[in-house]
Amino acid sequence: MTTAATARPGGEAAFTELVAPHRAALLAHCYRMTGSLHDAEDALQDTMLRAWKAFDQFEGRSSLRTWLFTVATNACRRLLERRARRVLPVDFGPPTDPHGDAAPPLLESTWVSPFPGADVDDSPAGRYESKESVELAFVAALQWLPSRQRAVLLLRDVLAFSASETASALDTTPASVNSALQRAHKALEGRLPDRSQQATLRSLGDDAARQVVTRFVDAWDRHDVDALVALLAADVELTMPPMPTWFRGVDAVEDFLRRFPLAETNRWRGVPVDANGQLACALYRDTDGAWTAHSINVLAMRGGEIAGFHAHLDPTLFPAFGLPEVLEPAAG
């Protein structure tokens, strides 16, 4: 078994083996901090480089896990100094008139993006369960916090750092950490949904949840707007980052679906995926006879209905979800 002591003389390969069990959790932490999968990957790369360069200075006074998350937190904070705050379209502007033209896409760096998978922590969570801590609404709410408050909340509530460990990681005092945590909790009060997606999905049950995704994908595959609309809540919200255009209400969403993505000229294939610990699917669009990556669609449930439909129009996300950018033709 590789340890910190044996990894030093073993070189970079031994270091890589030592930190490998923490990589998934570190990536998830960087995602929570930055709100972007692409930024999280950049921050993780920076973390690993800095950790390797400083590894000779790691004396074992804290656990390797604590040390790595300290390095990652500060890498994210440096990155955030160069980035504007990421949001969801519902926080960017009012809903769009379904009879108007869609606004042009904005820069990718404006938006919170989806995250592949859910079981991403390497230790028991604090206040937030592992899957809840990567839910889209939670990550989007985090982006409204100053980076220091964001770091404090994640280290204390998600990663279960002590106040003294958090203070050491952020070069401050335990009293300052406790004050920042209190302010972060207060700031999030009005931005989080009343019920997490994990609680909703548990009450729905695995079979019913799978059926929702199956019906959602089947409706796209069959071009069946009525079947799709039947899954939606009356006040459903449809967002489409990087486009700022978004719609609220089943009538507006249905009108948009019929006029644009589900117009007769379009054909689709859907693939269920695991994103943000929520129900989700990837959609491929028929482009000149080839099924090309189109969007990662994260669904927010309320009871048995889809209350949020977040279509992330970014084909570059597909490899992170283990999906090709061009789908093989269906058998038969």
C-alpha positions as CSV (number, residue, x, y, z in Angstrom):
1,M,0.0,0.0,0.0
2,T,1.4,3.4,-1.0
3,T,1.7,5.9,1.8
4,A,2.9,9.5,1.9
5,A,6.3,8.3,3.2
6,T,6.7,5.7,0.4
7,A,5.3,7.9,-2.3
8,R,8.0,10.6,-2.0
9,P,10.9,8.3,-3.1
10,G,8.6,6.6,-5.5
11,G,8.2,9.7,-7.6
12,E,5.3,11.0,-9.6
13,A,3.8,7.6,-10.3
14,A,3.7,6.7,-6.6
15,F,2.1,10.1,-5.8
16,T,-0.5,9.6,-8.5
17,E,-1.4,6.2,-7.0
18,L,-1.6,7.7,-3.5
19,V,-4.0,10.5,-4.5
20,A,-6.1,8.5,-7.0
21,P,-8.8,7.5,-4.4
22,H,-9.5,11.2,-3.8
23,R,-9.7,12.4,-7.4
24,A,-13.5,12.0,-7.8
25,A,-14.3,13.8,-4.6
26,L,-11.8,16.6,-5.4
27,L,-13.4,17.1,-8.8
28,A,-16.8,17.3,-7.2
29,H,-15.5,19.8,-4.6
30,C,-14.0,21.9,-7.4
31,Y,-17.4,21.7,-9.3
32,R,-19.3,22.9,-6.2
33,M,-16.8,25.8,-5.8
34,T,-16.9,26.9,-9.5
35,G,-20.3,25.8,-10.8
36,S,-18.6,24.5,-14.0
37,L,-17.4,21.0,-15.0
38,H,-14.8,22.6,-17.3
39,D,-13.5,25.0,-14.6
40,A,-13.5,22.1,-12.1
41,E,-11.3,20.0,-14.4
42,D,-8.9,23.0,-14.7
43,A,-8.9,23.5,-11.0
44,L,-8.3,19.8,-10.3
45,Q,-5.3,19.8,-12.8
46,D,-3.9,22.9,-11.0
47,T,-4.5,21.1,-7.6
48,M,-2.6,18.0,-8.6
49,L,0.3,20.0,-10.1
50,R,0.6,22.2,-7.0
51,A,0.2,19.2,-4.6
52,W,3.0,17.3,-6.4
53,K,5.3,20.2,-6.4
54,A,4.7,20.8,-2.7
55,F,4.5,17.2,-1.7
56,D,8.0,17.2,-0.1
57,Q,6.6,19.8,2.3
58,F,3.6,17.6,3.4
59,E,4.6,16.6,7.0
60,G,1.5,14.6,7.8
61,R,0.3,16.9,10.6
62,S,-3.1,16.8,8.9
63,S,-4.5,13.9,6.9
64,L,-3.6,13.6,3.2
65,R,-7.3,14.2,2.4
66,T,-7.4,17.4,4.4
67,W,-4.2,18.6,2.8
68,L,-5.5,17.9,-0.7
69,F,-8.8,19.6,-0.2
70,T,-7.0,22.6,1.2
71,V,-4.9,22.8,-2.0
72,A,-8.0,22.3,-4.1
73,T,-10.0,25.0,-2.3
74,N,-7.4,27.6,-2.8
75,A,-6.9,26.6,-6.4
76,C,-10.6,27.2,-6.9
77,R,-10.5,30.5,-5.1
78,R,-7.7,31.7,-7.4
79,L,-9.7,30.6,-10.4
80,L,-12.8,32.4,-9.2
81,E,-10.9,35.7,-8.9
82,R,-10.7,35.6,-12.7
83,R,-14.2,34.5,-13.4
84,A,-17.6,36.2,-13.3
85,R,-20.3,34.5,-11.1
86,R,-22.1,31.6,-12.9
87,V,-25.9,31.5,-12.9
88,L,-28.8,29.6,-14.3
89,P,-31.0,31.4,-16.9
90,V,-33.8,31.9,-14.4
91,D,-31.4,34.1,-12.4
92,F,-30.2,36.0,-15.4
93,G,-33.4,37.6,-16.6
94,P,-37.2,37.2,-16.8
95,P,-38.9,34.4,-18.7
96,T,-39.2,34.7,-22.5
97,D,-42.4,35.3,-24.5
98,P,-42.9,31.9,-26.3
99,H,-44.0,33.8,-29.4
100,G,-40.8,35.9,-29.6
101,D,-37.5,35.0,-31.0
102,A,-34.9,33.2,-28.9
103,A,-32.0,35.3,-27.7
104,P,-28.5,34.4,-29.0
105,P,-26.3,32.3,-26.8
106,L,-24.0,34.0,-24.3
107,L,-20.5,32.9,-23.4
108,E,-20.3,29.4,-21.8
109,S,-18.6,31.0,-18.8
110,T,-21.9,32.6,-17.8
111,W,-23.7,29.4,-16.8
112,V,-23.7,26.7,-14.2
113,S,-23.1,23.4,-16.0
114,P,-24.2,19.8,-15.2
115,F,-22.0,17.3,-13.4
116,P,-21.6,13.6,-14.3
117,G,-22.5,11.1,-11.6
118,A,-23.4,11.6,-8.0
119,D,-21.5,9.3,-5.5
120,V,-18.5,11.6,-5.3
121,D,-17.5,12.0,-1.7
122,D,-14.7,10.0,0.0
123,S,-16.0,10.5,3.5
124,P,-19.3,10.9,5.4
125,A,-20.9,14.2,4.6
126,G,-21.8,16.8,7.3
127,R,-25.1,18.7,6.9
128,Y,-25.5,17.8,3.2
129,E,-25.6,14.3,1.8
130,S,-23.3,13.4,-1.0
131,K,-25.8,13.6,-3.8
132,E,-27.6,16.6,-2.4
133,S,-24.4,18.5,-2.5
134,V,-24.1,18.3,-6.3
135,E,-27.8,19.0,-7.1
136,L,-28.1,21.7,-9.7
137,A,-30.1,24.0,-7.4
138,F,-27.6,23.7,-4.6
139,V,-24.6,24.4,-6.8
140,A,-26.4,27.3,-8.4
141,A,-27.2,28.8,-5.0
142,L,-23.6,28.4,-3.9
143,Q,-22.5,30.7,-6.7
144,W,-24.2,33.6,-5.0
145,L,-21.9,33.4,-2.0
146,P,-18.5,35.1,-1.9
147,S,-15.8,32.6,-2.5
148,R,-14.6,32.6,1.1
149,Q,-18.1,31.9,2.5
150,R,-18.6,29.3,-0.3
151,A,-15.4,27.6,0.8
152,V,-16.3,27.7,4.5
153,L,-19.7,26.2,3.9
154,L,-18.4,23.4,1.7
155,L,-15.5,22.5,4.0
156,R,-17.6,22.5,7.1
157,D,-21.0,21.2,5.9
158,V,-20.1,18.9,3.0
159,L,-16.6,17.7,3.8
160,A,-17.1,17.7,7.6
161,F,-13.9,19.7,8.3
162,S,-13.6,21.0,11.8
163,A,-13.6,24.7,12.4
164,S,-9.9,24.6,13.2
165,E,-9.1,22.6,10.0
166,T,-11.2,25.0,7.9
167,A,-9.4,28.0,9.6
168,S,-6.0,26.4,8.8
169,A,-7.1,25.8,5.1
170,L,-8.2,29.4,4.6
171,D,-5.5,31.0,6.8
172,T,-8.0,32.5,9.2
173,T,-9.3,31.9,12.7
174,P,-12.0,29.4,13.9
175,A,-14.1,32.3,15.1
176,S,-14.0,33.9,11.6
177,V,-14.9,30.5,10.1
178,N,-18.0,30.2,12.4
179,S,-19.1,33.7,11.5
180,A,-18.7,33.1,7.8
181,L,-20.6,29.8,8.0
182,Q,-23.5,31.6,9.8
183,R,-23.6,34.3,7.1
184,A,-23.5,31.6,4.3
185,H,-26.4,29.7,5.8
186,K,-28.4,32.9,6.1
187,A,-27.6,33.9,2.5
188,L,-28.8,30.5,1.2
189,E,-32.1,30.4,3.0
190,G,-34.1,31.9,0.2
191,R,-32.2,30.3,-2.6
192,L,-32.6,26.6,-1.9
193,P,-35.8,24.6,-2.8
194,D,-38.0,23.5,0.1
195,R,-37.2,19.9,-0.7
196,S,-34.1,18.4,-2.2
197,Q,-34.2,16.2,-5.3
198,Q,-32.9,13.3,-3.2
199,A,-35.9,13.5,-0.8
200,T,-38.2,13.8,-3.8
201,L,-36.7,10.8,-5.6
202,R,-36.7,8.7,-2.4
203,S,-40.4,9.3,-2.0
204,L,-41.0,8.6,-5.7
205,G,-39.2,5.3,-5.6
206,D,-36.6,3.9,-7.9
207,D,-39.1,2.2,-10.3
208,A,-41.3,5.3,-10.7
209,A,-38.2,7.5,-11.2
210,R,-36.8,5.3,-13.9
211,Q,-40.2,5.3,-15.6
212,V,-40.1,9.1,-15.7
213,V,-36.8,9.1,-17.6
214,T,-38.0,6.2,-19.8
215,R,-41.1,8.1,-20.8
216,F,-39.2,11.4,-21.3
217,V,-36.7,9.7,-23.6
218,D,-39.4,7.8,-25.4
219,A,-41.4,11.0,-26.1
220,W,-38.4,12.6,-27.7
221,D,-37.6,9.5,-29.7
222,R,-41.2,9.3,-31.0
223,H,-41.6,13.0,-31.5
224,D,-44.6,12.9,-29.2
225,V,-45.2,16.4,-27.8
226,D,-48.4,15.4,-26.0
227,A,-46.6,12.6,-24.1
228,L,-43.8,14.9,-23.1
229,V,-46.2,17.7,-21.9
230,A,-48.1,15.1,-19.9
231,L,-44.9,14.7,-17.7
232,L,-44.6,18.4,-17.0
233,A,-45.9,20.4,-14.0
234,A,-48.2,23.4,-14.7
235,D,-45.5,25.8,-13.7
236,V,-42.6,24.0,-15.3
237,E,-39.4,25.9,-16.1
238,L,-37.4,25.2,-19.2
239,T,-33.9,26.6,-19.5
240,M,-31.3,26.2,-22.3
241,P,-27.9,27.5,-21.4
242,P,-25.8,29.0,-23.0
243,M,-29.0,30.7,-24.4
244,P,-30.4,33.1,-21.9
245,T,-33.9,32.3,-23.2
246,W,-36.1,30.4,-20.8
247,F,-39.8,29.7,-20.4
248,R,-42.1,29.2,-17.4
249,G,-45.5,27.4,-17.6
250,V,-46.6,24.4,-19.4
251,D,-48.4,26.3,-22.2
252,A,-45.3,28.4,-23.0
253,V,-43.0,25.3,-22.9
254,E,-45.4,23.3,-25.1
255,D,-45.6,26.1,-27.7
256,F,-41.8,26.3,-27.8
257,L,-41.4,22.5,-28.1
258,R,-43.8,22.3,-31.0
259,R,-42.3,25.2,-32.9
260,F,-38.6,24.4,-32.5
261,P,-37.0,21.2,-31.1
262,L,-40.0,19.0,-31.8
263,A,-41.0,20.5,-35.1
264,E,-41.5,17.9,-37.8
265,T,-38.1,18.5,-39.4
266,N,-36.2,17.4,-36.3
267,R,-35.4,13.8,-35.1
268,W,-34.0,12.8,-31.8
269,R,-32.5,9.9,-29.8
270,G,-32.2,10.0,-26.0
271,V,-29.9,8.2,-23.6
272,P,-30.6,8.2,-19.8
273,V,-27.6,9.5,-17.8
274,D,-26.7,10.3,-14.2
275,A,-26.2,14.0,-13.7
276,N,-26.1,16.0,-10.4
277,G,-27.7,13.1,-8.6
278,Q,-30.9,13.9,-10.5
279,L,-32.9,12.3,-13.3
280,A,-31.3,13.2,-16.6
281,C,-30.8,12.2,-20.2
282,A,-28.5,13.1,-23.1
283,L,-30.2,14.0,-26.4
284,Y,-28.7,13.4,-29.8
285,R,-30.0,15.2,-32.9
286,D,-30.2,13.9,-36.4
287,T,-27.8,16.0,-38.5
288,D,-27.5,15.0,-42.1
289,G,-28.0,11.3,-41.2
290,A,-25.7,11.3,-38.1
291,W,-26.8,11.3,-34.5
292,T,-24.7,14.2,-33.1
293,A,-24.5,15.3,-29.4
294,H,-26.9,18.1,-28.6
295,S,-27.7,18.5,-24.9
296,I,-27.4,17.1,-21.4
297,N,-30.9,17.5,-19.9
298,V,-31.2,17.6,-16.1
299,L,-34.7,17.1,-14.7
300,A,-36.0,18.6,-11.4
301,M,-38.9,16.6,-10.0
302,R,-41.7,17.8,-7.7
303,G,-43.8,14.8,-6.7
304,G,-44.3,12.8,-9.9
305,E,-44.0,15.8,-12.2
306,I,-41.1,17.5,-13.9
307,A,-41.0,21.0,-12.5
308,G,-37.6,21.9,-14.0
309,F,-36.2,20.9,-17.4
310,H,-32.6,22.2,-17.8
311,A,-31.2,21.6,-21.3
312,H,-27.5,22.3,-21.4
313,L,-26.7,22.8,-25.0
314,D,-23.0,21.9,-24.8
315,P,-21.8,18.8,-26.8
316,T,-18.3,19.1,-25.2
317,L,-19.9,17.8,-22.0
318,F,-20.7,14.4,-23.5
319,P,-17.2,12.7,-23.0
320,A,-17.4,13.5,-19.3
321,F,-20.6,11.5,-19.2
322,G,-19.0,8.6,-20.9
323,L,-20.9,9.3,-24.1
324,P,-19.6,9.7,-27.7
325,E,-20.2,12.9,-29.6
326,V,-21.7,10.9,-32.5
327,L,-24.0,8.0,-31.6
328,E,-23.9,4.8,-33.6
329,P,-27.1,4.1,-35.6
330,A,-29.7,2.1,-33.8
331,A,-29.7,-1.6,-34.4
332,G,-32.2,-2.8,-36.9
